[in-house]
Amino acid sequence: MPVKLHTCSLTWIKLPAHPCTRVQKALEDEGIEYELVKGSLRDRSEIRELSGQSKYPAIEFEESKDMAARIRAGKLFDEAGDASTRT
């Protein structure tokens, strides 16, 4: 799976105004497959290391070897949800 959505552990509440819920819904609305990774509300060292920020949500893309294979296959934007490829 090429995308991991890192969210806070409160995602189960599904409040429409919550940033994690908004991003999760946007991915689902666009049909983008993702893996949900719930993070800690107290220890945010993992999200800081991953994204450079201490707030959720954050999206993590696939490993570089997988990206290189996708590029070589001419499929960089397949399933990527890149708005620049849409009309």
PyMOL commands that place a pseudoatom at each C-alpha (Angstrom):
pseudoatom trace, name=CA, resn=MET, resi=1, chain=A, elem=C, hetatm=0, pos=[0.000, 0.000, 0.000]
pseudoatom trace, name=CA, resn=PRO, resi=2, chain=A, elem=C, hetatm=0, pos=[1.611, 3.276, -1.066]
pseudoatom trace, name=CA, resn=VAL, resi=3, chain=A, elem=C, hetatm=0, pos=[0.088, 5.670, 1.504]
pseudoatom trace, name=CA, resn=LYS, resi=4, chain=A, elem=C, hetatm=0, pos=[0.005, 5.544, 5.297]
pseudoatom trace, name=CA, resn=LEU, resi=5, chain=A, elem=C, hetatm=0, pos=[-2.244, 8.021, 7.081]
pseudoatom trace, name=CA, resn=HIS, resi=6, chain=A, elem=C, hetatm=0, pos=[-0.886, 8.792, 10.545]
pseudoatom trace, name=CA, resn=THR, resi=7, chain=A, elem=C, hetatm=0, pos=[-3.655, 10.051, 12.825]
pseudoatom trace, name=CA, resn=CYS, resi=8, chain=A, elem=C, hetatm=0, pos=[-4.229, 10.620, 16.495]
pseudoatom trace, name=CA, resn=SER, resi=9, chain=A, elem=C, hetatm=0, pos=[-5.792, 7.843, 18.525]
pseudoatom trace, name=CA, resn=LEU, resi=10, chain=A, elem=C, hetatm=0, pos=[-9.158, 9.660, 18.622]
pseudoatom trace, name=CA, resn=THR, resi=11, chain=A, elem=C, hetatm=0, pos=[-10.030, 8.940, 14.981]
pseudoatom trace, name=CA, resn=TRP, resi=12, chain=A, elem=C, hetatm=0, pos=[-12.808, 6.564, 16.075]
pseudoatom trace, name=CA, resn=ILE, resi=13, chain=A, elem=C, hetatm=0, pos=[-14.849, 9.571, 17.236]
pseudoatom trace, name=CA, resn=LYS, resi=14, chain=A, elem=C, hetatm=0, pos=[-15.367, 10.723, 13.608]
pseudoatom trace, name=CA, resn=LEU, resi=15, chain=A, elem=C, hetatm=0, pos=[-16.021, 14.408, 14.319]
pseudoatom trace, name=CA, resn=PRO, resi=16, chain=A, elem=C, hetatm=0, pos=[-16.350, 16.166, 10.918]
pseudoatom trace, name=CA, resn=ALA, resi=17, chain=A, elem=C, hetatm=0, pos=[-14.308, 19.187, 12.044]
pseudoatom trace, name=CA, resn=HIS, resi=18, chain=A, elem=C, hetatm=0, pos=[-11.418, 17.078, 13.376]
pseudoatom trace, name=CA, resn=PRO, resi=19, chain=A, elem=C, hetatm=0, pos=[-8.339, 17.334, 11.093]
pseudoatom trace, name=CA, resn=CYS, resi=20, chain=A, elem=C, hetatm=0, pos=[-7.681, 13.578, 11.141]
pseudoatom trace, name=CA, resn=THR, resi=21, chain=A, elem=C, hetatm=0, pos=[-11.281, 12.817, 10.171]
pseudoatom trace, name=CA, resn=ARG, resi=22, chain=A, elem=C, hetatm=0, pos=[-11.256, 15.420, 7.372]
pseudoatom trace, name=CA, resn=VAL, resi=23, chain=A, elem=C, hetatm=0, pos=[-8.114, 13.961, 5.788]
pseudoatom trace, name=CA, resn=GLN, resi=24, chain=A, elem=C, hetatm=0, pos=[-9.327, 10.374, 6.173]
pseudoatom trace, name=CA, resn=LYS, resi=25, chain=A, elem=C, hetatm=0, pos=[-12.655, 11.276, 4.549]
pseudoatom trace, name=CA, resn=ALA, resi=26, chain=A, elem=C, hetatm=0, pos=[-10.896, 13.100, 1.694]
pseudoatom trace, name=CA, resn=LEU, resi=27, chain=A, elem=C, hetatm=0, pos=[-8.787, 10.009, 0.950]
pseudoatom trace, name=CA, resn=GLU, resi=28, chain=A, elem=C, hetatm=0, pos=[-11.890, 7.818, 1.016]
pseudoatom trace, name=CA, resn=ASP, resi=29, chain=A, elem=C, hetatm=0, pos=[-13.893, 10.253, -1.162]
pseudoatom trace, name=CA, resn=GLU, resi=30, chain=A, elem=C, hetatm=0, pos=[-11.127, 10.167, -3.773]
pseudoatom trace, name=CA, resn=GLY, resi=31, chain=A, elem=C, hetatm=0, pos=[-10.878, 6.376, -3.633]
pseudoatom trace, name=CA, resn=ILE, resi=32, chain=A, elem=C, hetatm=0, pos=[-7.265, 6.468, -2.468]
pseudoatom trace, name=CA, resn=GLU, resi=33, chain=A, elem=C, hetatm=0, pos=[-6.228, 3.302, -0.698]
pseudoatom trace, name=CA, resn=TYR, resi=34, chain=A, elem=C, hetatm=0, pos=[-4.432, 3.919, 2.583]
pseudoatom trace, name=CA, resn=GLU, resi=35, chain=A, elem=C, hetatm=0, pos=[-3.294, 2.257, 5.764]
pseudoatom trace, name=CA, resn=LEU, resi=36, chain=A, elem=C, hetatm=0, pos=[-4.444, 3.913, 8.996]
pseudoatom trace, name=CA, resn=VAL, resi=37, chain=A, elem=C, hetatm=0, pos=[-1.681, 4.292, 11.598]
pseudoatom trace, name=CA, resn=LYS, resi=38, chain=A, elem=C, hetatm=0, pos=[-2.916, 5.616, 14.930]
pseudoatom trace, name=CA, resn=GLY, resi=39, chain=A, elem=C, hetatm=0, pos=[-0.344, 7.499, 16.951]
pseudoatom trace, name=CA, resn=SER, resi=40, chain=A, elem=C, hetatm=0, pos=[-0.007, 8.481, 20.554]
pseudoatom trace, name=CA, resn=LEU, resi=41, chain=A, elem=C, hetatm=0, pos=[-1.507, 11.716, 21.834]
pseudoatom trace, name=CA, resn=ARG, resi=42, chain=A, elem=C, hetatm=0, pos=[1.182, 11.987, 24.515]
pseudoatom trace, name=CA, resn=ASP, resi=43, chain=A, elem=C, hetatm=0, pos=[4.395, 10.778, 22.877]
pseudoatom trace, name=CA, resn=ARG, resi=44, chain=A, elem=C, hetatm=0, pos=[4.634, 12.534, 19.540]
pseudoatom trace, name=CA, resn=SER, resi=45, chain=A, elem=C, hetatm=0, pos=[8.290, 11.724, 18.843]
pseudoatom trace, name=CA, resn=GLU, resi=46, chain=A, elem=C, hetatm=0, pos=[7.349, 9.318, 16.047]
pseudoatom trace, name=CA, resn=ILE, resi=47, chain=A, elem=C, hetatm=0, pos=[5.232, 11.875, 14.166]
pseudoatom trace, name=CA, resn=ARG, resi=48, chain=A, elem=C, hetatm=0, pos=[7.941, 14.528, 14.656]
pseudoatom trace, name=CA, resn=GLU, resi=49, chain=A, elem=C, hetatm=0, pos=[10.567, 12.191, 13.214]
pseudoatom trace, name=CA, resn=LEU, resi=50, chain=A, elem=C, hetatm=0, pos=[8.340, 11.266, 10.288]
pseudoatom trace, name=CA, resn=SER, resi=51, chain=A, elem=C, hetatm=0, pos=[7.001, 14.676, 9.308]
pseudoatom trace, name=CA, resn=GLY, resi=52, chain=A, elem=C, hetatm=0, pos=[8.902, 17.329, 11.219]
pseudoatom trace, name=CA, resn=GLN, resi=53, chain=A, elem=C, hetatm=0, pos=[5.698, 18.438, 12.929]
pseudoatom trace, name=CA, resn=SER, resi=54, chain=A, elem=C, hetatm=0, pos=[4.081, 17.487, 16.198]
pseudoatom trace, name=CA, resn=LYS, resi=55, chain=A, elem=C, hetatm=0, pos=[0.492, 17.592, 14.975]
pseudoatom trace, name=CA, resn=TYR, resi=56, chain=A, elem=C, hetatm=0, pos=[-1.621, 14.926, 13.322]
pseudoatom trace, name=CA, resn=PRO, resi=57, chain=A, elem=C, hetatm=0, pos=[-2.499, 13.988, 10.617]
pseudoatom trace, name=CA, resn=ALA, resi=58, chain=A, elem=C, hetatm=0, pos=[0.453, 13.235, 8.365]
pseudoatom trace, name=CA, resn=ILE, resi=59, chain=A, elem=C, hetatm=0, pos=[0.732, 11.177, 5.204]
pseudoatom trace, name=CA, resn=GLU, resi=60, chain=A, elem=C, hetatm=0, pos=[3.674, 8.856, 4.652]
pseudoatom trace, name=CA, resn=PHE, resi=61, chain=A, elem=C, hetatm=0, pos=[4.376, 7.667, 1.135]
pseudoatom trace, name=CA, resn=GLU, resi=62, chain=A, elem=C, hetatm=0, pos=[5.877, 4.379, 0.035]
pseudoatom trace, name=CA, resn=GLU, resi=63, chain=A, elem=C, hetatm=0, pos=[9.514, 3.375, 0.387]
pseudoatom trace, name=CA, resn=SER, resi=64, chain=A, elem=C, hetatm=0, pos=[12.008, 4.779, -2.121]
pseudoatom trace, name=CA, resn=LYS, resi=65, chain=A, elem=C, hetatm=0, pos=[12.603, 1.404, -3.814]
pseudoatom trace, name=CA, resn=ASP, resi=66, chain=A, elem=C, hetatm=0, pos=[8.868, 1.121, -4.440]
pseudoatom trace, name=CA, resn=MET, resi=67, chain=A, elem=C, hetatm=0, pos=[8.715, 4.695, -5.754]
pseudoatom trace, name=CA, resn=ALA, resi=68, chain=A, elem=C, hetatm=0, pos=[11.639, 4.043, -8.123]
pseudoatom trace, name=CA, resn=ALA, resi=69, chain=A, elem=C, hetatm=0, pos=[9.920, 0.934, -9.487]
pseudoatom trace, name=CA, resn=ARG, resi=70, chain=A, elem=C, hetatm=0, pos=[6.676, 2.889, -9.958]
pseudoatom trace, name=CA, resn=ILE, resi=71, chain=A, elem=C, hetatm=0, pos=[8.508, 5.671, -11.834]
pseudoatom trace, name=CA, resn=ARG, resi=72, chain=A, elem=C, hetatm=0, pos=[10.316, 3.203, -14.113]
pseudoatom trace, name=CA, resn=ALA, resi=73, chain=A, elem=C, hetatm=0, pos=[7.005, 1.479, -14.868]
pseudoatom trace, name=CA, resn=GLY, resi=74, chain=A, elem=C, hetatm=0, pos=[5.482, 4.820, -15.912]
pseudoatom trace, name=CA, resn=LYS, resi=75, chain=A, elem=C, hetatm=0, pos=[2.951, 4.635, -13.077]
pseudoatom trace, name=CA, resn=LEU, resi=76, chain=A, elem=C, hetatm=0, pos=[4.098, 7.442, -10.787]
pseudoatom trace, name=CA, resn=PHE, resi=77, chain=A, elem=C, hetatm=0, pos=[0.673, 9.051, -10.572]
pseudoatom trace, name=CA, resn=ASP, resi=78, chain=A, elem=C, hetatm=0, pos=[-1.437, 5.880, -10.598]
pseudoatom trace, name=CA, resn=GLU, resi=79, chain=A, elem=C, hetatm=0, pos=[-3.305, 5.766, -7.259]
pseudoatom trace, name=CA, resn=ALA, resi=80, chain=A, elem=C, hetatm=0, pos=[-1.264, 8.728, -5.997]
pseudoatom trace, name=CA, resn=GLY, resi=81, chain=A, elem=C, hetatm=0, pos=[-4.173, 11.126, -5.773]
pseudoatom trace, name=CA, resn=ASP, resi=82, chain=A, elem=C, hetatm=0, pos=[-2.140, 13.915, -7.398]
pseudoatom trace, name=CA, resn=ALA, resi=83, chain=A, elem=C, hetatm=0, pos=[-4.503, 16.757, -8.261]
pseudoatom trace, name=CA, resn=SER, resi=84, chain=A, elem=C, hetatm=0, pos=[-2.268, 17.892, -11.130]
pseudoatom trace, name=CA, resn=THR, resi=85, chain=A, elem=C, hetatm=0, pos=[-3.175, 14.761, -13.098]
pseudoatom trace, name=CA, resn=ARG, resi=86, chain=A, elem=C, hetatm=0, pos=[-6.925, 15.295, -12.808]
pseudoatom trace, name=CA, resn=THR, resi=87, chain=A, elem=C, hetatm=0, pos=[-9.215, 17.380, -14.945]
for i in range(1, 87): cmd.bond("trace and resi %d" % i, "trace and resi %d" % (i + 1))
show_as sticks, trace
zoom trace
